[in-house]
């Protein structure tokens, strides 16, 4: 049985798994899961991942959830180039440091900005209070500053001279608010230069392919059937507002 990947490229973690597999010539069947339409709550997907989140993979009889676990599994199973998840103790620790920080450190803030600027007002028709938007932007800017000053610093990449899983996970998260029309790279020369290096290592064609959906989000929401999200509306508004 071919490796199956259950993905939605509007999701940052899904993009990281997709890019990593493609870049390393790992053959897989793309199993599309529309998160905004709630397909992760379907009976069939529940057999793959009881956590009800994407990405998830099925490798024969083995099912695995959580993007970081999946990335490490793929790196080790397919023996990808060492720079992705270095054998060197301190380099690997530097990668793990970022991977441990990022979920609450940047993902939460980038995702929140995407919802507040785009999905909540445009699809749900709810005006976001200015204080909520200002607070979310402040949190995001604080995280971006940490990425520049602590995690990148004076190095080309987070773990040193070569790209790693840390850079891949970082770039997909930072691109999420860009999809809402917020240019997070404006005025951030170090972050912009790092993005260019990461994009060059991934390959521009693959980078653009993975992000074309999220970067077209502002047009996508104009034609989206909002009725499919109404069942989740109270929960989403409680979480973000």
The 8 nearest C-alpha neighbors of each residue, nearest first, counted from 0:
[[1, 59, 2, 58, 3, 60, 57, 28],
 [2, 0, 3, 27, 28, 58, 59, 26],
 [1, 3, 58, 27, 57, 28, 0, 4],
 [4, 2, 28, 57, 56, 27, 1, 29],
 [3, 5, 56, 29, 30, 6, 55, 28],
 [6, 4, 30, 55, 54, 31, 56, 32],
 [7, 5, 54, 31, 13, 32, 53, 4],
 [6, 8, 32, 9, 10, 33, 31, 13],
 [7, 9, 10, 14, 13, 6, 209, 212],
 [8, 10, 213, 7, 212, 11, 14, 13],
 [11, 9, 8, 13, 12, 7, 14, 53],
 [10, 12, 14, 171, 13, 172, 15, 9],
 [13, 11, 15, 14, 66, 10, 16, 54],
 [14, 12, 54, 10, 16, 6, 11, 15],
 [13, 15, 17, 11, 8, 12, 16, 18],
 [14, 16, 12, 18, 13, 17, 168, 167],
 [17, 15, 19, 13, 14, 18, 20, 70],
 [18, 16, 14, 20, 15, 19, 13, 21],
 [17, 19, 21, 15, 20, 16, 22, 14],
 [18, 20, 16, 22, 17, 21, 15, 23],
 [21, 19, 25, 23, 17, 18, 22, 24],
 [22, 20, 24, 18, 23, 19, 25, 17],
 [21, 23, 19, 20, 24, 18, 201, 25],
 [22, 24, 20, 21, 25, 19, 79, 18],
 [25, 23, 21, 22, 20, 26, 19, 27],
 [26, 24, 20, 23, 21, 27, 77, 22],
 [25, 27, 24, 2, 28, 20, 1, 21],
 [28, 26, 2, 3, 1, 29, 25, 4],
 [27, 29, 3, 4, 2, 30, 1, 26],
 [28, 30, 4, 31, 27, 3, 5, 6],
 [29, 31, 5, 4, 6, 28, 32, 3],
 [30, 32, 6, 5, 7, 29, 33, 4],
 [33, 31, 7, 6, 38, 34, 5, 30],
 [34, 32, 36, 38, 35, 7, 37, 31],
 [33, 35, 37, 36, 38, 32, 39, 7],
 [34, 36, 37, 33, 228, 38, 227, 9],
 [37, 35, 34, 33, 38, 227, 228, 39],
 [38, 36, 34, 39, 35, 40, 33, 41],
 [37, 39, 40, 41, 33, 36, 34, 32],
 [38, 40, 51, 37, 41, 44, 34, 52],
 [41, 39, 38, 37, 51, 42, 45, 44],
 [40, 42, 38, 39, 44, 43, 45, 37],
 [41, 43, 45, 44, 40, 46, 39, 38],
 [44, 42, 45, 46, 41, 47, 40, 39],
 [43, 45, 47, 46, 41, 42, 39, 48],
 [46, 44, 49, 48, 42, 47, 43, 41],
 [45, 47, 44, 43, 48, 49, 42, 62],
 [48, 46, 44, 45, 62, 49, 57, 43],
 [47, 49, 45, 50, 51, 46, 44, 64],
 [48, 50, 45, 51, 46, 47, 44, 52],
 [49, 51, 48, 52, 64, 45, 53, 65],
 [52, 50, 49, 39, 48, 40, 45, 53],
 [51, 53, 50, 39, 54, 48, 55, 64],
 [54, 52, 55, 6, 5, 13, 51, 7],
 [53, 55, 13, 6, 5, 66, 52, 64],
 [54, 56, 64, 5, 53, 63, 4, 48],
 [55, 57, 4, 63, 3, 62, 5, 58],
 [56, 58, 62, 3, 61, 2, 59, 63],
 [57, 59, 2, 61, 60, 62, 56, 3],
 [58, 60, 61, 0, 57, 2, 1, 62],
 [59, 61, 58, 62, 57, 0, 47, 63],
 [60, 62, 58, 59, 57, 63, 56, 47],
 [63, 61, 57, 56, 47, 58, 60, 64],
 [62, 64, 56, 55, 57, 69, 61, 65],
 [63, 65, 55, 48, 54, 66, 56, 69],
 [66, 64, 68, 67, 69, 54, 55, 63],
 [65, 67, 69, 68, 12, 70, 54, 16],
 [68, 66, 70, 69, 65, 71, 98, 12],
 [67, 69, 71, 66, 65, 70, 72, 64],
 [70, 68, 66, 72, 67, 71, 73, 65],
 [71, 69, 67, 73, 72, 68, 66, 74],
 [72, 70, 74, 68, 73, 69, 75, 67],
 [71, 73, 69, 75, 70, 74, 76, 68],
 [74, 72, 76, 70, 75, 71, 77, 69],
 [75, 73, 71, 79, 72, 78, 77, 76],
 [74, 76, 78, 72, 73, 77, 71, 79],
 [77, 75, 73, 78, 74, 72, 79, 71],
 [76, 78, 79, 75, 74, 73, 25, 72],
 [79, 77, 75, 74, 76, 80, 73, 81],
 [78, 80, 74, 77, 81, 23, 75, 83],
 [81, 79, 82, 83, 78, 84, 74, 85],
 [80, 82, 85, 83, 84, 79, 86, 78],
 [81, 83, 85, 84, 80, 163, 161, 162],
 [82, 84, 163, 164, 81, 80, 85, 162],
 [83, 85, 82, 81, 163, 91, 164, 86],
 [86, 84, 81, 91, 82, 87, 90, 83],
 [85, 87, 88, 91, 81, 84, 90, 82],
 [86, 88, 85, 90, 89, 91, 92, 84],
 [89, 87, 91, 90, 86, 92, 85, 93],
 [88, 90, 92, 91, 87, 93, 85, 94],
 [91, 89, 93, 92, 87, 88, 158, 85],
 [92, 90, 94, 85, 88, 93, 89, 87],
 [91, 93, 89, 95, 90, 94, 96, 88],
 [94, 92, 96, 90, 91, 95, 158, 89],
 [95, 93, 91, 165, 92, 96, 97, 158],
 [96, 94, 98, 92, 97, 93, 99, 91],
 [97, 95, 93, 99, 94, 98, 92, 100],
 [96, 98, 100, 99, 95, 94, 101, 165],
 [99, 97, 95, 101, 100, 96, 165, 94],
 [98, 100, 96, 97, 101, 95, 102, 94],
 [101, 99, 97, 104, 98, 102, 96, 103],
 [100, 102, 104, 105, 98, 103, 97, 99],
 [101, 103, 106, 104, 100, 105, 107, 99],
 [104, 102, 107, 101, 105, 106, 100, 108],
 [103, 105, 101, 100, 102, 142, 106, 107],
 [106, 104, 101, 108, 107, 142, 103, 109],
 [107, 105, 102, 109, 108, 172, 110, 103],
 [106, 108, 110, 103, 105, 109, 111, 102],
 [109, 107, 111, 139, 105, 110, 106, 112],
 [110, 108, 106, 112, 176, 111, 107, 105],
 [111, 109, 113, 107, 112, 108, 106, 114],
 [110, 112, 108, 114, 113, 109, 115, 107],
 [111, 113, 115, 109, 110, 114, 176, 116],
 [114, 112, 176, 110, 179, 111, 116, 115],
 [113, 115, 118, 111, 117, 112, 119, 116],
 [116, 114, 112, 119, 113, 117, 111, 127],
 [117, 115, 113, 114, 112, 179, 118, 120],
 [116, 118, 114, 179, 121, 115, 113, 119],
 [117, 119, 114, 122, 121, 120, 115, 116],
 [118, 120, 123, 114, 115, 122, 121, 125],
 [121, 119, 124, 125, 126, 123, 118, 117],
 [122, 120, 118, 124, 117, 119, 123, 220],
 [123, 121, 118, 225, 124, 119, 120, 220],
 [124, 122, 119, 125, 120, 121, 118, 225],
 [123, 125, 120, 121, 122, 119, 126, 118],
 [126, 124, 120, 123, 119, 127, 121, 122],
 [125, 127, 120, 128, 124, 119, 115, 123],
 [126, 128, 125, 129, 115, 120, 132, 131],
 [129, 127, 131, 130, 126, 132, 240, 133],
 [128, 130, 132, 131, 133, 127, 134, 126],
 [129, 131, 133, 132, 128, 134, 135, 127],
 [132, 130, 134, 128, 129, 133, 135, 127],
 [131, 133, 129, 135, 130, 134, 136, 128],
 [132, 134, 130, 136, 135, 131, 129, 137],
 [135, 133, 137, 131, 136, 132, 130, 138],
 [134, 136, 138, 132, 137, 133, 131, 139],
 [137, 135, 139, 133, 138, 134, 140, 132],
 [136, 138, 134, 140, 135, 139, 133, 141],
 [139, 137, 135, 141, 136, 140, 134, 108],
 [140, 138, 136, 108, 142, 141, 137, 135],
 [139, 141, 143, 137, 142, 138, 136, 144],
 [142, 140, 138, 144, 139, 143, 137, 145],
 [141, 143, 145, 139, 144, 140, 105, 104],
 [142, 144, 146, 140, 145, 141, 139, 147],
 [143, 145, 147, 141, 142, 146, 148, 140],
 [146, 144, 142, 148, 149, 143, 147, 141],
 [147, 145, 150, 143, 144, 149, 148, 151],
 [148, 146, 144, 151, 145, 152, 149, 190],
 [147, 149, 152, 145, 146, 144, 151, 150],
 [150, 148, 145, 152, 146, 151, 147, 144],
 [149, 151, 146, 157, 152, 147, 148, 145],
 [152, 150, 157, 147, 154, 149, 156, 146],
 [151, 153, 148, 149, 154, 150, 147, 157],
 [152, 154, 151, 155, 148, 156, 147, 189],
 [155, 153, 156, 159, 152, 151, 160, 157],
 [154, 156, 160, 159, 193, 153, 151, 157],
 [157, 155, 159, 154, 158, 162, 160, 151],
 [156, 158, 151, 150, 159, 166, 165, 154],
 [159, 157, 93, 156, 90, 94, 163, 160],
 [160, 158, 156, 154, 157, 161, 155, 90],
 [159, 161, 155, 156, 154, 158, 162, 157],
 [162, 160, 159, 156, 82, 163, 158, 155],
 [161, 163, 156, 166, 82, 83, 197, 160],
 [164, 162, 83, 165, 166, 82, 84, 161],
 [163, 165, 167, 83, 166, 168, 84, 94],
 [164, 166, 163, 168, 94, 167, 169, 97],
 [167, 165, 169, 163, 168, 164, 170, 162],
 [166, 168, 164, 169, 170, 165, 15, 171],
 [167, 169, 165, 166, 171, 170, 15, 164],
 [170, 168, 166, 172, 167, 171, 165, 173],
 [169, 171, 173, 172, 167, 168, 166, 174],
 [172, 170, 174, 11, 173, 169, 168, 15],
 [173, 171, 169, 170, 174, 175, 11, 106],
 [172, 174, 170, 175, 171, 169, 109, 176],
 [173, 175, 177, 171, 172, 176, 170, 178],
 [174, 176, 177, 178, 172, 173, 109, 113],
 [177, 175, 113, 178, 179, 109, 181, 174],
 [178, 176, 181, 174, 180, 179, 175, 182],
 [179, 177, 214, 213, 176, 175, 180, 216],
 [178, 180, 176, 113, 177, 117, 181, 116],
 [179, 181, 177, 178, 182, 176, 217, 116],
 [180, 182, 177, 179, 176, 183, 178, 116],
 [183, 181, 177, 184, 185, 180, 176, 178],
 [182, 184, 185, 181, 177, 176, 173, 187],
 [183, 185, 187, 182, 191, 186, 190, 188],
 [186, 184, 187, 183, 182, 188, 191, 181],
 [185, 187, 188, 184, 183, 191, 190, 189],
 [188, 186, 184, 190, 185, 189, 191, 183],
 [187, 189, 191, 190, 186, 192, 184, 185],
 [190, 188, 192, 191, 187, 193, 147, 151],
 [189, 191, 193, 187, 192, 188, 147, 194],
 [192, 190, 194, 188, 193, 189, 184, 187],
 [193, 191, 195, 189, 194, 190, 188, 196],
 [192, 194, 196, 190, 195, 191, 189, 197],
 [195, 193, 191, 197, 196, 192, 198, 190],
 [196, 194, 198, 192, 193, 197, 199, 191],
 [195, 197, 199, 193, 194, 198, 200, 192],
 [196, 198, 194, 200, 199, 195, 201, 193],
 [197, 199, 195, 201, 196, 200, 203, 202],
 [198, 200, 202, 196, 197, 201, 195, 203],
 [201, 199, 197, 198, 202, 196, 162, 203],
 [202, 200, 198, 199, 197, 206, 203, 22],
 [203, 201, 199, 200, 205, 204, 198, 206],
 [202, 204, 206, 205, 198, 207, 199, 201],
 [203, 205, 207, 206, 202, 208, 201, 209],
 [204, 206, 208, 207, 203, 202, 209, 201],
 [207, 205, 203, 209, 204, 208, 202, 198],
 [206, 208, 210, 204, 205, 209, 211, 203],
 [209, 207, 205, 211, 206, 210, 204, 212],
 [208, 210, 206, 207, 211, 14, 205, 8],
 [211, 209, 207, 213, 212, 208, 214, 206],
 [212, 210, 214, 208, 207, 213, 209, 215],
 [213, 211, 215, 214, 210, 9, 216, 8],
 [212, 214, 216, 178, 215, 9, 210, 211],
 [215, 213, 178, 211, 212, 216, 210, 177],
 [214, 216, 212, 213, 218, 217, 219, 211],
 [217, 215, 219, 213, 218, 214, 178, 220],
 [218, 216, 219, 215, 220, 179, 221, 178],
 [217, 219, 216, 221, 220, 215, 222, 214],
 [218, 220, 216, 221, 217, 222, 215, 223],
 [221, 219, 223, 222, 218, 217, 216, 122],
 [220, 222, 219, 218, 223, 217, 121, 122],
 [223, 221, 220, 219, 224, 218, 225, 122],
 [222, 224, 220, 221, 225, 219, 122, 226],
 [223, 225, 226, 227, 222, 228, 122, 220],
 [224, 226, 227, 228, 122, 223, 229, 123],
 [227, 225, 229, 228, 224, 230, 223, 123],
 [228, 226, 225, 229, 36, 224, 230, 35],
 [229, 227, 226, 231, 230, 225, 232, 36],
 [228, 230, 232, 226, 231, 227, 225, 123],
 [229, 231, 228, 232, 227, 233, 226, 234],
 [230, 232, 229, 228, 234, 233, 235, 227],
 [231, 233, 229, 235, 234, 230, 236, 228],
 [234, 232, 236, 235, 231, 237, 230, 229],
 [233, 235, 237, 232, 236, 231, 238, 230],
 [236, 234, 238, 232, 237, 233, 231, 239],
 [235, 237, 233, 240, 239, 238, 234, 232],
 [238, 236, 234, 235, 240, 239, 233, 232],
 [237, 239, 235, 236, 240, 234, 233, 111],
 [240, 238, 236, 237, 235, 111, 115, 114],
 [239, 236, 237, 238, 131, 127, 235, 128]]
